[in-house]
Amino acid sequence: MVSDRPPKRTAKIQIMLDDEELEAIDSWRFENRLPSRAAAIRELLRRGLVVEENFGSPPTQADSKEFRVTEAPDEN
């Protein structure tokens, strides 16, 4: 018997965000009326994985902290 239900989610990931990054995700969530922060993050990931625009290869030598959800703040 084939189930119509999606597979059970059993894997957890941890991600650290600063206040600005979290605010950007939460704002997008509320603007799009998604039911939870997790649903918003899944939808943003899905969109990022299927986007057709060519962003080029990510920087493989970059430190993890250099990857941001929002633009890096000016350090003036």
C-alpha distance (Angstrom), angle and dihedral (degrees) to the residues before:
residue distance angle dihedral
M1 . . .
V2 3.80 . .
S3 3.80 116.4 .
D4 3.81 121.8 -138.1
R5 3.79 90.1 -152.1
P6 3.79 120.6 103.0
P7 3.80 115.8 -111.0
K8 3.80 115.6 -82.9
R9 3.79 113.4 -96.9
T10 3.78 108.9 -122.1
A11 3.81 104.1 152.9
K12 3.78 121.0 86.6
I13 3.77 126.8 -164.7
Q14 3.76 129.1 -165.3
I15 3.77 121.7 -143.4
M16 3.77 128.8 176.8
L17 3.82 117.6 -142.7
D18 3.77 131.9 177.3
D19 3.81 120.8 -126.9
E20 3.81 93.8 -95.2
E21 3.80 93.1 51.6
L22 3.79 92.6 47.7
E23 3.80 91.1 47.7
A24 3.82 90.2 52.3
I25 3.81 91.3 53.1
D26 3.80 93.6 44.4
S27 3.82 92.2 47.8
W28 3.81 90.6 51.1
R29 3.80 89.7 47.9
F30 3.80 93.9 53.0
E31 3.83 94.0 42.3
N32 3.80 88.3 54.7
R33 3.81 95.4 39.8
L34 3.79 95.8 -125.8
P35 3.81 116.4 170.8
S36 3.80 98.6 -124.7
R37 3.78 144.9 4.8
A38 3.82 88.7 -109.2
A39 3.81 91.0 54.4
A40 3.81 90.0 49.9
I41 3.79 92.3 50.7
R42 3.82 91.6 47.6
E43 3.81 90.4 50.2
L44 3.80 92.3 48.3
L45 3.80 89.9 49.4
R46 3.81 91.3 48.3
R47 3.80 90.9 50.7
G48 3.79 91.6 47.6
L49 3.79 91.9 51.1
V50 3.81 94.5 50.7
V51 3.80 100.5 37.9
E52 3.78 112.2 126.6
E53 3.78 97.9 -156.0
N54 3.78 111.1 106.1
F55 3.77 110.0 -119.1
G56 3.77 93.8 169.5
S57 3.77 124.4 -130.2
P58 3.79 119.3 -37.3
P59 3.79 116.7 -113.8
T60 3.80 103.9 -89.7
Q61 3.80 95.0 -167.5
A62 3.82 95.2 50.9
D63 3.79 121.2 114.2
S64 3.81 115.6 -111.8
K65 3.81 91.1 -113.6
E66 3.81 89.9 61.0
F67 3.83 92.0 67.7
R68 3.80 108.5 88.8
V69 3.79 137.9 178.2
T70 3.82 90.8 -144.9
E71 3.78 132.5 29.8
A72 3.79 114.0 -74.2
P73 3.82 112.1 -98.6
D74 3.79 117.8 -108.3
E75 3.78 111.3 -98.4
N76 3.82 96.3 -150.0
